[in-house]
Amino acid sequence: MLICFITVSGDIIRLRTVLKSAQRNIHSSSQLFKLAQDAFRIAVPPDGAPRHSTLLNAAFELGLQVMRMTLSSLNWRRREMVRWLVTCATEVGLDALISIIQNWYQLFTPIEATGGLYSSG
């Protein structure tokens, strides 16, 4: 599936089609999360190469779906997923951050939203 994302990443319409297909047909939150992480790594190269904003947005959308899927199921990777989504939203931009803040109740538990789960104290 990642190869499909890479192959069509220059064509926004095809990328949306592949994204919708992944969202409809991949039912494992872990597999969707891995796909989102991989797409993010390609969209935001560590070497300072140009970013791929449409692929980055696709990664963010997959991440949102993963958060909704795991909200009530308590996935063991949930802490990593929360941190990753916030990082991804930061890379996408202010609109993404505002979106997760406004819709926090669909994505996070109250403890996750307040940071209580991750405090070191």
Rosetta blueprint (number, residue, H / E / L):
1 M L
2 L H
3 I H
4 C H
5 F H
6 I H
7 T H
8 V H
9 S L
10 G L
11 D L
12 I H
13 I H
14 R H
15 L H
16 R H
17 T H
18 V H
19 L H
20 K H
21 S H
22 A H
23 Q H
24 R H
25 N H
26 I L
27 H L
28 S L
29 S H
30 S H
31 Q H
32 L H
33 F H
34 K H
35 L H
36 A H
37 Q H
38 D H
39 A H
40 F H
41 R H
42 I H
43 A H
44 V L
45 P L
46 P L
47 D L
48 G L
49 A L
50 P L
51 R L
52 H L
53 S H
54 T H
55 L H
56 L H
57 N H
58 A H
59 A H
60 F H
61 E H
62 L H
63 G H
64 L H
65 Q H
66 V H
67 M H
68 R H
69 M H
70 T H
71 L L
72 S L
73 S L
74 L L
75 N L
76 W L
77 R L
78 R H
79 R H
80 E H
81 M H
82 V H
83 R H
84 W H
85 L H
86 V H
87 T H
88 C H
89 A H
90 T H
91 E H
92 V H
93 G L
94 L H
95 D H
96 A H
97 L H
98 I H
99 S H
100 I H
101 I H
102 Q H
103 N L
104 W H
105 Y H
106 Q H
107 L H
108 F L
109 T L
110 P H
111 I H
112 E H
113 A H
114 T H
115 G L
116 G H
117 L H
118 Y H
119 S L
120 S L
121 G L
